[in-house]
Amino acid sequence: MKKLALALLLATTLRADDLERTITLMAKIGSASGPSFAPDSRRIAFITNISGSPQVWMITAEGGYPQQVTSLDDPVTGMEWSPSGDLMGIVVAPGGGLNSQIYVVRPDGTGLRRLTAGGKENNFFGRWTPDGKSIVFTSNQRSGAVTDIWIVDATTGKSRMVSEGEGIIGIAEVSDDGRYALMSQTKSRGDNNIYRVALDGSAKTLLTPHTPPAQFGAASFGATSDIVYLTGNPDRDLSAFGRVRIGAQGKPGAFEALISRPDAEIDTFELNPDASIAVISWNVGGRTELSFVDIATMKQHAGPKLQGDLAGGFEFAPNREKLALVVSGSNLPADIWIMEMGTPAIKQLTHSPHPGVDLTRLVRPQLVTYKADDGLALSGWLYAPASVKPPYPTVFSFHGGPEGQDRPSFNSTYQAMVAKGIAVFAPNVRGSSGFGKKFVNLDNGALRVGSVRDIKASVDHLVRTGVTDPKRAGVMGGSYGGYMVMAGVTEYPDLFAAGANLFGIINFETFFKHSEPWMAAISTIEYGDPATQGEMLRSLSPIHKVDRIKTPLMVLHGANDTNVPVIEAEQTVDSLRKRNVPVEYILFPDEGHGWRKTPNRITSTVSLVRFFGERLGIGNE
């Protein structure tokens, strides 16, 4: 009898060890993104985390073994090859925070130089000028609450401000003649405008006058700098591919919707170098469909069938013969693929490592549709384990944003949960993007209570349909998803057996006080204005309802998070400990808003799976 008990104990331990090893291997799976062609069209630079932290690597357009370009202590978050070919512009995020800095480096990794001041200001890479001599970027160095357009000489490091901004600005493109830049200006989340700005500082032209709210996404110059193609929804619910023409006197015409779909929003597009062809990605219920458009005729034809559910990061080769793109899916890590233009051929260029993990055994989710308590149509992605039968222990995972959208992308934590025998359901509640302008604005201000009610509606549906064991439901989320976790465990104290809050908001008052000033400034319509709506924000803040919490929690945060500062985690943990509510706290000293370093991703995934396994009654099964 003792021998049998020992054998059972050893078998359980081995299963637990094997599972943790599997989880660790999943968290180590690499990814590649951000392709940028060299001017000769023969090489592609990109960002990958296969060295343990996102860095710049390079590969020939024909494939082969990649070469590492940068090896920095801090992650690289952006990169573009100079049109002159002798330099790359890169963005480095110290400690993973938002006070990112712009550097240049030679393609062989030598000559690294910082072009920005290196302080606490936030700098956002824009685009190189066509001559390869300067970089147009945005920075909040003048005022923490806004970003302005700057241009810096890549050789001397001398910079000048081109135009003052209002809100947060992003640079979309620089014209071929180097005279203009296209910028997106956001003064309020959920609403923005596109401007054409003269780089000599002489003019700033609004291209998208509209009645708010409306959102305009990708923007690109056409055959001349007086034609701008862009995505937008100023007169419609679903975003379309459109155009704005600028007249001889510099006055722009109205937004012309050129191509749209009744069943999908446009995600983004990219024009080839002579603006004759556009590649468009359509968001169809969360999955990507590609199409190509002949700009002269506006005729559209379907793109190739993709290996993964998602595609983006488009980059045409300067010689127009190739298109690089990033393809990914729930069972396919993000990698660079290459299309030969004029042919249906598409091949995988990078092969992110996944040692010990059979990608064919990873779970593809099922799209589930259901109704909110007020009848609103909702949907979400169900990752169901094959190792057990329903009703499953289920973790409900809420995305950030809140304007984000959970899509069938590769998520090592989801896959590790499923390997443990835990189902994951990723809802897209009201306020999510991808479903039209009306839907994304349904959680603004006081309407947020509706999205919180959608938490319970999501759980109720899966319980009612026999998917979820009501006694073994958990909840997790990052950033705004962390807020949803805390709202869920305060508004519905008996709904969840466990919760994990990853760098989430618990107190809107302290969020507005301590977040980046520009982030606070653009968030007043989305969340509420602390100057005039303080009482409403307090009523929406879970910190004032922590006495209701019964749910054991895990809290994970980055010490260098400047978006949702660590004071949010500290308030959560302190308030729970004072009330003797079980809480585990993991603080990553070398991370910001999310985990970029492989060891931290492993720690996070292993800890989350262990925590939910124990709290949902899985243990070492």
VENLINTA-V461064 format. One line per field, one symbol per residue. psi: psi as a letter, one per 20 degrees, with the letter a starting at -180 (. if undefined). burial: 1 if it has 9 or more other C-alpha atoms within 8 Angstrom, else 0. A space follows every 50 residues. Layout:
psi->???
burial->???
This chain:
psi->ghhgggggggggggggggghgggghghiprrprlqoqqhijiqpqrpqji iiqprprqqqiiaapqppgqmqhqqpiqqppqhiiiqqpqppopjjailq qprqqqijirkppphrhjbiqppppeqqqhijhrpprqqkhgphirqrpr pppighjpqqpgpqrpbpqqpgqpqhijhqqpqppoippiprqpqpppij jhqoppilproqqqppdqqqqbhrjjppqrqrlhkrgpqrpaqppprhjj pqaqpoogprqijqqpgrrpqrhjkhpppppponjhqppqqqpohhikpp qqaqpqhriqqblqoqqhjjiqpqrpprrhkoqprpqppoqirjppqpgq npqlpipohiiqppqpppqaqrijipprrrpoopqiirqqpqpppoopra eijapprmrpohgghhghhijpqppnqnrqiqrijrgggijijpciihhg hhhhghhgghghghjjgpohilprprqqchhhghghhgighmhjhqiqqo oolrpiohghghhirphhgghijhgggqohhikggghhhiohhjjiiipi ppqpppqphjoifnqihggggggghhhhjkpppppopoikrdnrphpghh hgggggggggghgghjkgck.
burial->00000000000110110011011111111111111111111111111111 00111111111000000110000111111111111011111111111111 11111110100101110000111111111111111111110001111111 11110010001110111111111110011111111111111111111110 10011111000001111111110011111111110001111111111000 01101011010001110111111011111111110111111111100100 00000001111111111101111111111111111111111000010111 01010000000110100001110000011111111000001111111111 11111101110111111111111111111111111110111111111111 11111111101110011110011111111111111111110110111111 11111111111101111111111111111100110111011110110110 11111111111111110110111011100011100001011111111101 110111011111111101000
